[in-house]
Amino acid sequence: MADEIIQKVFVKEDSGATIRCDSCGLVKTIDTQNFTSLPPVVRIRCACAAVFPVRFEYRKFYRKATNLEGTYRMLYDERDIPDFSQAKKTINCRIENISMHGAGVTVLGRHRIVAQARLILGFTLDNPKRTWIEKTGVVQLVEGAYLGLRFDEPANTDRELGFYLMP
């Protein structure tokens, strides 16, 4: 299973999840409501006898995979918010994914960031306008160099980022 591609399946609010078999193309919607506890990755057997791994994603909002250069700074005081437009924008992280309410960020180099730390994150979208985005937020997850950041203000208040996130 190490070299198999794990299919991500998004579970909707009604507990429905649509799975597609890559071997035969069969698409089936299943009800996950009766599954009390699933392991992180489940092996699914299709009617065509193909077996493949699936990871169920229980998210309210679509998360877009990205590979954007970014810069972050720790916030110790709300009055301490740097102006990235005037300062030198040193690339010190990569934005791995973005959703309406947060981002997954990989820090380049060493860091001392812990859960509940406050950050300001700045990055340029890879859209035609090359839009510069700045968001403040709280670190929810720290796994080595990877950080899960929850934005203070949802992205749906930012038209450019909201448009960028459309699937």
N, C-alpha and C positions, 0 to 999 in steps of 0.2 A: 504494500500500500504506500510505501515511501515515495515511489516515483509516479504514482497515479495522480491525476488531476482531480481534486476534490470539487465537486459541483456545489456552489452556494445556492441555497434555495431560500427565498424570503417568505416568511410566514406572515400572512395578512392578518388584519384585526379580527376577521371571522374565523381564524385558525386554519384557513386553507393554504396549502402550499402546492405549487405546480412544479412537477419533476419531469425532466426530459431525458430520455435515453439517447445517448450519443451513438449507440450502435444501430438502432433501428429507427430512431426519430419519434418514437411513441411519446406523447405528452399526456400526463395524467395528473389530475388535481386530487390531493388527498386531504383528509381532515386530521389535523394534528391534535385536536382537542382531547382525544382519549389517550394520548401519550403522556403519561405522568412524568417520567424522567427519561430523557434520552441522553446517551453519551454524546460527546462533542461531534463525532463523526459516525454516521450510520451507513451500513452497507445495504444497498437496495438491489433487489433482484427483479429484473424486468420480465415481461411475458416472453420475450425473445431469448431468455436464459442469460442475458448479460448481467453481470454484477458490477456495481460501481459505487464509490463512496459519495455521500451527500452530507453537507453541513447545513443545518437549519439555522437561519438568521432571524432572530426575533427583534426586529428594529421597527420603530415607528416611522422613520424616515429613510429614504434611499441614501446609501453611502457610495460616493463616487470614488473609484480608485484614481489616484493621481501620482505624479512624480514631479512636484514643483519645488524649486529652491525657495527657502524662506529664511527669515531671521526672527529670533525671539529674544525677549529680555524678561528677567524676573521683575515682578512688581511688588515692591515692599510697602508702597504708599500710593494711593490713588492719584496724588498730586505729582507722582514721580513718572507719569506716563511719558515715554520718550517720543519725540517727533521724528519718526523714521524718514519722513520726506526731506528733512534738513540734515539728518545725521548720515554718516556713511553706513550703507546697508551691507553689513558683513553677513554672508551666507553662513549660518551655523546650524541649519536643520533642513530636512526634506519633509514636505507635506505628502504623506503616503495616501491619505484619503480624507474626504470632506463630506459632511452631511449638513443638514439644515441647522443642527445644534452643536456641532463640534468638529474636531479634526484629529486624525492620527498623525503623529509627528515623530520622526526619527532624528534625534539630536546627533550632530556630527561632533565627535570628540567627547571629552569627559563632561560630566555635569553632576550637580548636587541637588537636582530637583526631586522633590518628594510629593506624594499625593497631597492635595489641598493647597499646593502652592499656586500663586497667581502669576499669570504670564500675559504678555502682549505678544501677539504673533502677527508678522507681516509677510506677505507673499504676493507674487505677481501671477495672475491666472494665465494659462496658455490659450486664452481666447484671442480673437483677432485684435481687440483693443488693448491687449496686454494690461488689463486692469489691476491696479495695486489695491490690495485689501489689507486692512488692519482689524484684528479682533482681539479683545481681552477675554480671558477665561480662567477657569480653575482646572488644574490637573486632576483627573479622576483615576488615572491608571499610570503606573510606572513599571515597565518590564524591561530592565536593562536600558538600552538607548531609546526604546519606544515609549512615547507618552500619549495618553488619551486625554484630549483637552475638551472640556465642555465650555462653549461660548457663553458669555454673560448675556448677550443679546442674540436671539435667534437670527439666522441668516436670512429669514424671510423678510426682514426689515431692510435688507440690502439687495436692491434690484439686480445689480450685476452678478453677485454671487448666486442669487436665486435662479437667474437665467442660466448660469453656468452649470448649476446642479441638475437641470432638467435632463432626464434620461434620454 
